[in-house]
Amino acid sequence: MPANQRRLGTSSESYPISPTLENDISANLRLCSLLSTVEQQDNTQEPGDLGELEQQLSSMLSLRSWVSTTPSNAQQHTAAQSRRTSAFKKIGAGACGAIYAQDGKSLVVKVSKANDDSLWNDYKMHTRISSMFSKGGFREIKIPEVYFFVPRDDPRYFEHNPELAQAASQVCNLPASVLVSERILPLAKRTRKLLIEKYCAPRIKQAAFSDTANRDCLVRPYLGSMQGKIGGLFFSLRNFKMHLNQMVYLRLDVESMASSMGTAMAIMHWEARTDARDVEFVLGSSSKKTSAQLSLEELEKIQHPTYTGPPSYITEDFFHRSTDLWLLDFNQVRMITMDEAGVAQAVEAARINDPYLPKPLGDSDIEKIIWNAFSEHYIRAADFILADSQGLLRLPRLFIRGLIEAQEEKKKRDF
């Protein structure tokens, strides 16, 4: 990023764009047929008032809202911090590996199921994309900290963590490679209960409440799908899929989510120069960490040595959690070239990913509004990143056009 560029954000005011470039962006947006005429309105407005359950759920799923956790749950994590070791439990799995966590620790261990190459690529691309987010000062979407990698032929990590070896041996063939990163904490117990009350079929609600796997709750925001339904035969809060129509009903700020996703995709494409293949966006939570230090002014007012830690007197405060939009899963991400072939690769990756991104050519006003927000912030962020490479400014526009053409072809097939 050039020295004169500072920070990326989701609001247009965050971009130091000249009037000439601003006009050029608008012109190119129109040329790419991005914008539809949409009457500006409250994009989450639904007839009537929400019930008490929906109001609470809306509040708890709103980005950067703080939720107080139940004392029993927070105390469980707090007590685990004082123990030297605690059991590892599997909280997720995918083609790349199985994921384990411990109570009281905000880290996860991904143990490879197959070979080192996929997990090593996960490590490299995670680090690459995270560093580019930090470089641009983009914080609207969080990326877990990536800590370290352990290759298959180094046995010492499992020797020092026998609890992990015991848990992983039930799923993975040890020895195996390991990637350690920050854990995205599940949504709070109260949020999980409300999700079950709202979306689970009555005949299986009790089973859902009792299923310990549902404690590991992350929500996938599918802005590209209006197919959300209630009452299926299967229900799980692990990677719970919440579709656009459901988010609109809860009056969540989907336009802000779309804007943030647009900026995030531009960073992954044009700053990190990757295709963002199979990445995931999820709503999860963060605990209060002790890294929030007193300011110098606050400290100088204190006359005697005084406790300055969190009110809970623990290293990590699990009693309060913030709801955040996270980006994760980088094992399938690949580098792209800065040309039409790279654009085609990025379009294909976006096409086969889960429907996190808004889709063009939607029928409803809200689909048009969030597509406009996504595409406009994508172009703005890309132009910001490529400001010193004027010859490349056509590439992000080709990506947007590629998404439109892919959706046109899909509509023809479905007709």
Protein Blocks (a to p, Z undefined) as FASTA:
>chain_A
ZZkbcbdcfbfklpccdfklmmmmmmmmmmnomaccdddddfkbcehjddfklmmmmmmm
pghiacdddfklmmmmmmmmmpmbdcdddfbdcfkbccdddehiacdddddfkbmklmmm
mmmmmmmmmmmmmmnopakbccdddfbdcdfklmklmmmmmmlmmmmmmmmccddddddd
dddddddfklmmmmmmmmpcfklmmmmmmmmklmmccddddfkbckbcehiabdcfehpa
cdfklmmmnopafklmmmmmmmmmmmmmmmnopahioiacddddddddfklccdfklmmm
pmbdcdfbdfklpabdckbccdddddehjllgccddddfklmmmmmmmmmmmcckbcceh
iabfklmmmmmmmmmmmmmmmmmmmmmmmmlmmmmmmmmmmmmmmmmmmmmmmZZ
